[in-house]
Amino acid sequence: MKLKKWVRIGLIVAMIVPLTACGTSTSRKNAASSRPKPTKVVKTPIEDTQFMMGTVVTLRIYNKGKDNVLAGAFKLLKAEAKEITVNQKGSEIDKINAAAGKKPVAVSKDIYPMIKAAYYYSKNSDESFDLAIGPITSLWHIGFSDAKVPTQQEIDKNVKLVDYKKVKLNDKKRTVYLEEKGMQLDLGGIAKGYMTDQVKTYLLNHGVSTAIIDLGGNIYVLGDSPKGTKSGNWTVGIQDPKASRGTAIGSLPAKNKSIVTSGIYERYLKKNGKVYSHLMDPQTGAPYQNNLMGVSIISKKSVDGDALSTATFDKGLKGGMKYINGKADQGIGAIFITKDKKVYVSNNLKKQFTLFGDAGYKYGPATDLK
């Protein structure tokens, strides 16, 4: 059997806290009850693909007559992308960074929860994820035409500015203050996940029950698969981190779930024969150095998956798996892939994940996690 490449109905590949939920469970129930009744589900979706945020975004809606909703979802994405882009003059994040060491900056109700989520994971991960990583990501700038390998002196200077504890949030005034001049927020490690969740809510609020949301590999499968399976599950492929997007090493069933993957070969800089990943260690100010090649996070909320897919790289295989297994009660699981092509699956996904025999990967021994 040839290695599967999936891109159509029900088959997707992802290379890949209640904190951001607004209101109480009662208000969420009220919001759900006020939503319009979904239209008929069809097997051929209406879809659109656009390039934004430096990646390819594809939305597929399987409910009939939702062309306007599709357009509205892209309008929402563009509006939020404009406000979170680093070094985008006039964006909310740019205003916060420009005011570092000077004054707090008021933030919109749409963007503030994203910053709160990023702060939460900076603390929860013991700084494996840090929303104040901006001085380092802007220094290397991997993924852009001016990417470079900075000197150790430059790294040492900038890494001192990476400290989420110096990011002060005021919930009442909805302000953000960076205490030290030169500090910078960079929400690239969580933004696509947060925006995926925003699109999901938008679709539900406009009578969509079945859809695929794909923000450059941040995948969310909404509702029952249109293939009409008894379980309603979609079959989701897990991306081979060394291959072109769409090549899977295995699969698992999912419904109303997010699949996010971070991989060292997704964006990188090659210099003097050495490959530098875009995934930066907040402690060293340089790309992570361990045996991980890719991490896929399966979660109920994409914002969680996005942050955790980055944080686990810092912790490595053992620490990362322990961290994820500790979140099983939140419906969060993970699949780790190492550079020597071994696969490790979190406890709650072992019975669900299927590794393709011809993918060139094999399960790693349990002793590697001890």
Disulfide bonds with the S-S distance in Angstrom:
none
